Amino acid sequence: MRKLTSLLVVLMSLSVFAAIAIAAIAADGEKKAVTNKKCPINGGEVNEKYRAEYNGQFVYFCCSGCVEDFKKNPEAAIAKLSAEDQAAIKINEKCPVSGEPISKALSVEYEGRKVYFCCEHCVEQFKKEHATR
């Protein structure tokens, strides 16, 4: 009887560890609503809570301390980013609805980035098309 009880305890423990591991893997696979993936100050993974605006687009960081460091010399920090992350923090130059040149006065936040438009009509059209996403 002791062997059976011990076996059940081991199996239950393994089940708990497996559930935790599966949850951790699922969390890692979630897409973050951010522009850059790595912190421009220390190179770590970014957190959606910590961001600053730079040249009209959001730049994300791992912590509030890195946001403050970024503000001291943003150009040096941006230079440390990968080419992919540097491209991700550039603003769109063409309206995603009409393809026309954008107005920097017309933007909405979508999936962690600022999206710019040419006119109010395109802003409203974009909001309608992306409301359920």
Order of alpha helices (4+ residues) and beta strands (2+ residues): alpha-beta-beta-alpha-alpha-alpha-beta-beta-alpha
